[in-house]
Amino acid sequence: MEPLPQPTAHLPLTDREAAAEAERILAAAYQPSHPTPTATHYRDDTPLPTHGPTPPVPQPDHRIVPAWAAGTAVASIGVGAGSIGLGCCAWLVLQGLASVTLYGVLMVTLPFAGAAMLTTAIGCAVSKARKAGPTSVYKGPVTQKTEIHSSTRGMFFARTRNDIR
């Protein structure tokens, strides 16, 4: 294909120039920018040794949301439902009084909702801080040793005791 002259800004494109420009745009759009990976998974079927050092095993974690974040969200929903309950209770109690409006009831329950939200946030922070502990990562050979000591006593009323160490 021969190169076309660039059109000037004030003249419209001819049909031939428009078709060539459209082909160029489509070719550039469908040009792969990154090579597509061929393998999406891998399984190692190498047999593990029965004695000696055991190789580390990857244990991927596929959680979408951390547990503490899900707990905080559930607690926030509970706080919202509780504040609605407090508002309804206050509305029922204050319904007989003169000039009670919905906005007035909401203003009365607002401090309770704020205190409940603050309590939930503090509780979540304390729970998260309590659960955070040191993570021990050991590198080197792993030795697995299991001993089972079994003892049986009696003839008719027998008792078996197994000690696994």
C-alpha positions as CSV (number, residue, x, y, z in Angstrom):
1,M,0.0,0.0,0.0
2,E,1.4,3.4,-0.9
3,P,1.6,6.1,1.7
4,L,-1.1,8.8,1.4
5,P,-0.4,12.5,1.9
6,Q,-1.6,13.9,5.2
7,P,-4.9,15.9,4.8
8,T,-4.9,19.5,5.7
9,A,-7.0,20.6,8.6
10,H,-9.6,22.6,6.6
11,L,-10.3,20.1,3.8
12,P,-12.5,16.9,4.4
13,L,-11.0,13.5,3.6
14,T,-11.7,11.8,0.3
15,D,-13.3,8.4,0.4
16,R,-9.9,6.8,-0.4
17,E,-8.2,8.7,2.4
18,A,-10.9,7.9,4.9
19,A,-10.8,4.2,4.1
20,A,-7.0,4.2,4.5
21,E,-7.2,6.0,7.8
22,A,-9.9,3.6,9.0
23,E,-7.7,0.6,8.1
24,R,-4.7,2.2,9.9
25,I,-6.8,2.8,13.1
26,L,-8.3,-0.7,13.1
27,A,-4.8,-2.3,12.6
28,A,-3.4,-0.3,15.4
29,A,-6.3,-1.1,17.7
30,Y,-6.0,-4.9,17.2
31,Q,-2.2,-5.0,17.5
32,P,-1.3,-7.0,20.7
33,S,0.6,-4.8,23.1
34,H,1.6,-7.6,25.4
35,P,2.0,-11.3,24.6
36,T,-0.8,-13.5,26.0
37,P,0.4,-16.0,28.6
38,T,-0.1,-19.6,27.5
39,A,-0.2,-21.4,30.9
40,T,-2.8,-20.3,33.5
41,H,-2.0,-22.9,36.1
42,Y,0.8,-25.3,37.1
43,R,0.7,-28.6,39.1
44,D,3.9,-30.2,40.3
45,D,3.4,-34.0,40.4
46,T,7.0,-34.7,41.7
47,P,6.8,-37.3,44.5
48,L,7.8,-36.0,47.9
49,P,10.6,-37.6,49.8
50,T,9.6,-40.0,52.6
51,H,12.6,-39.1,54.8
52,G,14.7,-36.0,55.1
53,P,14.0,-32.3,54.3
54,T,10.6,-31.6,53.0
55,P,10.3,-28.8,50.4
56,P,8.0,-25.8,51.3
57,V,4.5,-26.0,50.0
58,P,2.8,-22.8,48.7
59,Q,-0.5,-22.1,50.5
60,P,-2.2,-19.4,48.5
61,D,-4.9,-17.3,50.2
62,H,-7.8,-16.5,48.0
63,R,-9.9,-14.3,50.4
64,I,-11.4,-11.3,48.7
65,V,-12.1,-9.3,51.9
66,P,-10.1,-9.7,55.2
67,A,-12.1,-11.1,58.0
68,W,-11.7,-8.0,60.2
69,A,-13.1,-5.8,57.4
70,A,-16.1,-8.1,56.9
71,G,-16.7,-8.0,60.7
72,T,-16.5,-4.2,60.7
73,A,-19.0,-4.0,57.9
74,V,-21.5,-6.4,59.7
75,A,-21.1,-4.4,62.9
76,S,-21.7,-1.1,61.0
77,I,-24.9,-2.6,59.6
78,G,-25.9,-3.6,63.1
79,V,-25.3,-0.1,64.4
80,G,-27.4,1.3,61.6
81,A,-30.3,-1.1,62.4
82,G,-29.9,-0.3,66.1
83,S,-30.1,3.4,65.5
84,I,-33.2,3.0,63.4
85,G,-34.7,1.0,66.3
86,L,-33.8,3.7,68.8
87,G,-35.3,6.3,66.5
88,C,-38.6,4.4,66.2
89,C,-38.7,3.9,69.9
90,A,-38.2,7.6,70.5
91,W,-40.8,8.4,68.0
92,L,-43.3,6.1,69.6
93,V,-42.5,7.5,73.1
94,L,-42.7,11.1,72.0
95,Q,-45.6,10.7,69.6
96,G,-48.1,12.1,72.1
97,L,-46.1,15.3,72.7
98,A,-47.0,18.4,70.8
99,S,-45.0,19.4,67.7
100,V,-42.8,16.3,67.5
101,T,-41.4,16.0,64.0
102,L,-39.4,13.3,62.3
103,Y,-36.4,15.6,62.2
104,G,-36.6,16.2,65.9
105,V,-36.6,12.4,66.6
106,L,-33.6,12.0,64.3
107,M,-31.7,14.7,66.1
108,V,-32.5,13.0,69.4
109,T,-31.2,9.6,68.2
110,L,-28.1,11.1,66.4
111,P,-25.9,11.0,69.6
112,F,-26.8,7.4,70.2
113,A,-25.9,6.4,66.6
114,G,-22.6,8.3,66.9
115,A,-21.8,6.6,70.2
116,A,-22.6,3.2,68.8
117,M,-20.5,3.8,65.7
118,L,-17.6,5.0,67.9
119,T,-17.9,1.9,70.2
120,T,-17.9,-0.4,67.1
121,A,-14.8,1.3,65.7
122,I,-12.9,1.0,69.0
123,G,-14.0,-2.6,69.4
124,C,-12.8,-3.5,65.9
125,A,-9.5,-1.7,66.5
126,V,-8.9,-3.5,69.8
127,S,-9.9,-6.9,68.3
128,K,-7.5,-6.3,65.4
129,A,-4.7,-5.3,67.7
130,R,-5.2,-8.3,69.9
131,K,-5.1,-10.7,67.0
132,A,-2.0,-9.2,65.5
133,G,0.9,-11.4,66.7
134,P,4.3,-12.3,65.6
135,T,4.5,-14.6,62.6
136,S,7.2,-17.2,62.8
137,V,8.7,-18.3,59.5
138,Y,11.1,-21.2,59.8
139,K,13.5,-22.1,57.1
140,G,15.5,-25.3,56.9
141,P,14.9,-29.1,57.0
142,V,11.6,-30.3,58.6
143,T,11.6,-33.5,60.6
144,Q,8.3,-35.2,61.3
145,K,8.3,-37.8,64.1
146,T,5.2,-39.4,65.5
147,E,5.2,-41.9,68.3
148,I,2.2,-43.9,69.4
149,H,2.3,-45.6,72.8
150,S,-0.7,-47.9,73.4
151,S,-1.5,-49.8,76.6
152,T,-4.6,-52.0,77.3
153,R,-5.7,-53.1,80.7
154,G,-8.5,-55.5,81.8
155,M,-10.3,-58.4,80.3
156,F,-14.0,-57.8,80.4
157,F,-14.0,-54.1,81.0
158,A,-10.9,-53.2,79.0
159,R,-9.5,-49.7,78.8
160,T,-7.1,-48.7,76.0
161,R,-5.0,-45.6,76.3
162,N,-3.2,-44.1,73.3
163,D,-0.5,-41.4,73.8
164,I,0.4,-39.7,70.6
165,R,3.6,-37.6,70.8
